[in-house]
Amino acid sequence: MPITLPALSRRQFLTAAAATGTAACLPRGLWGADAPGDPTRFALLSDTHIAADAKTAARGVTMFENLQTVVREILATQPLPAGVLINGDCAYLTGTSEDYATLLEAIQPLRENGLPVHLVMGNHDHRERFREAFGKTAREVSQLEEKHVLVIPTPHANWFVLDSLDQTNKTAGVLGSDQLKWLADALDRAADKPALVIIHHNPDHRPIISGLVDTSPLFDLLLPRRQVKVWFYGHTHTWAAGQRDEMHLVNLPPTAYVFSPVQPSGWVDARLNATGMTLELRSVDPQHARHGERVELPWRS
């Protein structure tokens, strides 16, 4: 269920800030961007796992602090990206209303600086509580009743944001036949532009699946459509890139904690061009061996 939190205009931000008395304390550069960011640049996050209590820690990491670090770094980039995508598991475990309230607090500076934030549901999120938490400020765009989908057009490619949440706090994810049909139709209508697919769950062909249950049907749909260039996913808390039939498979790193101590946490600075994409890993720990690592993704023909 992707939901877009639109950027706050300077007037909206100053109105809200005046009510809390915070506007006078902020430098002018944080009052909200009047101009859009670079349409070829996106900040990609995954697995933020924000808990109600901002001090909550797991696996030696305070998740709220990690996200704050990432938000500050995104806002320090020049030029700013066109938007931010958070690829699921926005909440810590069960997607409580309080989790989402704390998440909204953490990402508010992005919106105040003119950046829309697109949020995707993962297996630790909860649809109804998410809707309740963001309903008054979120802009939902979906043609499906149960699964919510989103297309983000850019000059060089279209993002197809999908919903793989099946059951909250259960590991595996499912797209379902209705969403697969919608995706096939949407891709066919936009066959003249490269397509980037982003889903929380990872490809998984094992007998006991903890990733995407309908991995095989999705590959059957994506691989023949040569305009599909990348499948981005999270869920495994791993930073990795591979290919299948020249279609790129990119595992986004977690913004929160890692499962393996050799893996980085952080975000990915994604830059599009006419013939491909450059990804740069931005680790929360700038001393990590893979911090600043770049991956070039040339488009398959």
Secondary structure, DSSP 4 states (H G I P E B T S, - for coil): --EEEPPPPHHHHHHHHHHHT-GGGS-GGGS--SS--EEEEEEEE----B-SSTT-EETTEEHHHHHHHHHHHHHHSSSPEEEEEEES--BSSS--HHHHHHHHHHHHHHHHTT--EEEE--TT--HHHHHHHHTTT-B---S-SSS--EEEE-SS-EEEE-----STT-S-B---HHHHHHHHHHHHHTTTS-EEEE-SSPP--SSS-SSBTTHHHHHHHHTT-TTEEEEEE-SS---EEEEETTEEEEEPPPSS--SSTTS--EEEEEEE-SSEEEEEEEESSTTSTTTT-EEEEEPP-
